[in-house]
């Protein structure tokens, strides 16, 4: 039986997030009898490991701020990763993020490693990267050194090749797999459009909101429900200035509430200029939510003909597409049916199977 070693980089850092959800779904669904895995770690508050898959780890109660706690976790957990890399018996290493701390040890032991690239957002939008963030150079180094690369979409693969000159034969595309995570809670809002995630820069939220503001002014019952970070003071200032502060609702939703938000929304909208994959699209599809998307990046690849697309640089296009979806029941029902069919192409089983095909090439 072949052993895959994963590290705890992102599981120490994230309590929620697409990267750790991806790795948890991968690790805990590897085919029994052929592969087994190890992820050495003592402290963890990651939702997907501790709740979704029910694994037990230690948790500190102090300090109360998680950013401080995770720093302590990083110091403690790093020792377990080092020990496993140096002395553990494994056939292949799959890091969960881009810190290259392990390279020298792997070379000494002659072990291969696979690197998953979720997106090239930092490389496409370096102006949004904090000055002390080392992700870009770290990722570039690991892409060059990796024995094989997994890209989560054809669009991400093209970006790696275009931006870094990587040999395309070194990259395999393995789409994310999706699994429903919870039964839906009761309905939380009425007559609303759903927006999920961050709202900064390339996410294009404020240009989109400005474009659809006339619809909010025309329809006094229409609301925009947002998840992700709570509204900042500057955001609330914009909402008041535009006269729509009472139309924007924020919720910090758990899994059951997220399922409800998708299920009862007039549509889910994703106006971003760039994403590596876009898991919320599959979440919307799975819950029968009509989807209205930017025609940029990986979105056409993921959604196919199961969504309405708009030009994210054209205000009229953004307004018209949203209006077409939310006021056309026939179209919404059609999109809902297509989405529920489309999501079957992105099963968790397929993601695991295709990832294991990559592993088999190297061990």
N, C-alpha and C positions, 0 to 999 in steps of 0.2 A: 504494500500500500504506500502511495506517495504522500509525503507530508508537505503542505504549503504553510509557510510562516508569514503571518501578517504582523505589522507593528501597530502600536497604539497611538500614533501621531494624532489622527483626527478624532479618535474616540476619547482621548484626553481633552481635546480642544472643544468639541461640539457636544452639546446636549441634544440638539436637533439639527438636521441638515441633510441635504441630498447626498453628500459624499459618504457619510456614515451609514445612511440608510442603504445605499448601494452595497457597501462592503458587508454590512450585517446580513442582508439578503443573500449575498453571494456565499459567505462563509458557512452560514447555518443551513444551506441547501446544497452543498457539495455532495455528489453521489457517494453514498456509503459503500464501502468495500473497495473503492478505487482511490479516493482521496480522504485524507483527514487534515485538520488544520490546527494551528496554535496561534493565539494572540496573547502573549504574556502581558499581564496588566493586573495591578492590585486595586487601584482606585478608578472609579468610573461612575459618571452620572448620565451617560448617553442613553436616551430613551429607547432606541431600537435594540440595544443589547440587554438592558435591564428590564424593560417592560415588554416589548414585542416578543423577544426571545427568552425572557425570564431568567437571565443569568445574574448571579449574585456577585457583587463587588463591594468593596469598602467605600464609604462616603463620609467626608468630613462635615461637621455641622458649623465649623468656624474656619475662616471668616465668612460672613453672610454673603458677601459679594462673590459671585461665581468666578469672576475674572481673577480674583486673588486665589480662590481655591484651586482653580485649574492650573495655576502656576505651580502650586505645591504638588498637584497631581503629576505635572510634567516632570518635575525633579525626581519624584519617587518612581514613576512608571518607566522613565528612561533607563533605569538600571535593569529592569526586567527585559527590555528590548536588547540592550547590550549583551546581557548574559546569554540570551537565546541565540543571537547572531554569532557570538563567539564559540559557544559550547554546545548549542542545541543540535539535534539531528533533524535536518530538513532537506528537502530536495529543491525547493524553489522559494524565493522571497518575493512578496508582493506588498510594497509599502503603501500606506493609506494616504500619504501626501508627499510633498516634494522636498523635504529636508534631506540633503544627501549625506547625512552623518554615517550611513552604513556602507558607503562605497568601498573604502579600503578593506574593511573586514570581509565583505563578500569576495573581493578579489583574492584575498589571502586564502580563503576557504574554497575558491573556485566554484562558487554557487551562482546560478543565473538569477536574474530578477526581471519581473514584468512590471510595467508602469502603466497605470490608467490615467489618461488625460480626459478630464471632464469638459474642459473648454479652454479657449485661448483668449479669454476676456481681458486679462491683464495686458497681454501683448497687443491686443486690438485697441485698448483704451488705457494706455499707460498714464494718462493724465489723472486717472482716478486712483492710482496706486499711491499709498503712503510712502514718503521718502525713505523710511527705514525698512520697508517691506522687501524681503529678499526672494520673493516667490519667482520672479521672472528669471534671474540668473540661476537659481536652484533648479527650476523646471528645465531650463535649457540644458544644463549639465546632465541631468538625469535622462532626458530624452536622447542625448548623444550616447550615454553609457548603457542604456537599457538593452537587454537582450531582445526584448520585443515590447511593442507599445499597443495598448488597447485604446482606441478612440471611441467615444460613445455615440458618434454620428459621422456620416460621410462628410458633413460640413466641418466638423472638428478635424478630421483627417486632412482635408484640403488645407485648412489653416496651418496645421503643423508643417505640412510640406512646403506651403507658400512662404511662411514666415521664418522657418528654420532650415529649409532645404533638406529635410529628412527624406531618406529613401522610402518611397511609398510601400515597398515590399516588406518593410520592417513594421508596418502598422496594420492591425486588424480592426475592423469596425464591429463592435458588439453593442447593440442598442441596449438601453436600460430595460429592465423588466419591471413590470408593475404588479403589485398585489394589493387588493383592498385591505385597508388597515383597521377598519372599525365599522360597526353598524351606525347609521346616521342618527344623530340626535333629532329632537323635534325642531320644527321650523323656527328660525330665529328672526328673520326679516321678511318683508313683502316687497315686491316690485323693485328689484334691485339688480344691478350689474356687479359682478364680483371681480375684484383685483387682488392678486396674491403676490406677496413678496416685497422686496425692496422697491424704492421709488426714486433712486438717485440716477443721475447722469444718463447712461446708455439705456436704462430701463424705460426712458421716454414717457414716464407717467404724466408729468406736468404738461408737455406739449399735447399729449392725448387728451388730458382733462380739459385743457383750453379749447381743443377742437370740439369736444362733445358738450361743452357748457351750454350751447343753445338748446340742446335737448333737455337738459335739466331745467332751464328757464321756462321751456314750453310745457313740460310735464311736471307739475308740482308734486306728484307722488313718487317720481323716480329718484332712486338713491344709488350711491356708489358705496359698496361695502369693501373695506380693505383689511387684509391681514398683514402680518409682518410687524415691524417696529411701530410703536405708537406715534401719532402725529407729533411732529416737532412744533415749537413755537413759530418758526418761520413758515411752516406748512399751514398752520392754522391761520396765520396772517394772510397768506394768499387766499385761502378759502373765504375768509371774511371779505377781503377786497373784491373778490369775484362774486360775492353775494350768494355763495353756495355752501356756507359753513354747516348749515343744517341738513345738507344732503349727503355729506360725507360721514360715514360711520366706520369706526374701527373696532375690531375684535381680536383678542389674543385667543385663538381657537385651538382646542384640542382636536384629536383625530376624529372623534364622533361629530363635533361641531363643524369641522371642515367638510366632512361628507355631507352634512346637512346644507351647508352654504352652497356647495356645488349643486346639490339636488334641487334646490328651490330657486336658484338664480335664473333671471331671464337669459343671461349668458355669462360666460367667463371671458375676460378680455386680457390679451397679452400683447402690449404694444412695443415690446423691447426691440432695440436695434440688433441685439446679439444675445444668444444663449448657446450653451454647448449642446443641450438636448431639450430641456423644458418638461420636466416631470409633471408640473401642474396641468399640462395638456392631457396627459393620460389620466390624471385624477379626475379631471372634468369629464372626459369620455366615459370613464368607468361609472360615473354617477349620473350619466344621461344629461349632462349639462351642455347646451349649445356653446360652441367655441368661436371666438372672433379674434383673429391673429394678424400680427404684422407679417408681411410677405418676405421678411428678411431671414438671414441666417439659416438655422436648421429647421425652421417651422414648417415649410412645405414638405420637407423630408419626413417629419414626424406625423403631421396631421393628414397628409394626402388630400383627398377630396372631402374630408369630414369636417371642414371648418370654412368659415368665411374669412377671406384675407383682405387686408387693406395696405396701402402705402404708408409707412410710418413717418414719412416726411411730408405728407399731404393732408392738411387739416380736413378738407372736404371729403377725402377718401375715408378718413377715420370716422367722421360724423355719419356719412352715408351708410357705411357698413354696419355700424352699431344700430342705427335707426332701422335698417332692413331686418336685422335679427330680432330686436326686441318688440317690434310691432307687427311681426308676421308669424302667426302661430303655426302655419303650415311649414314654413321654413325651419322654425325651431324644432318641430317634431322630426323633420327630415334630418337635421343635423344631429339631433339626439340619437336617432337610430344608427346613423352612419358612424358616429363616435363610438358607440358601444360595440359595433362590429370592428372598427379600426383598432381598438385597444387590445383585441385578441392577438394582433400581430406582435405585441410587446409583452409576452408572457415572461414571468420569472423563470420558468423552466427553460425557455429558449436562451435567456441571458446566461444562465448557469452553464448550459450545454455548450454554448459557443465560447465561453470563457475557458472551460475545461479543454476545449479543442486547442486553444492557445497554450495552455499548460502542457499538454501532451507533446507539443512540438519541441519543448525545451527539456523535458525530463524523461 
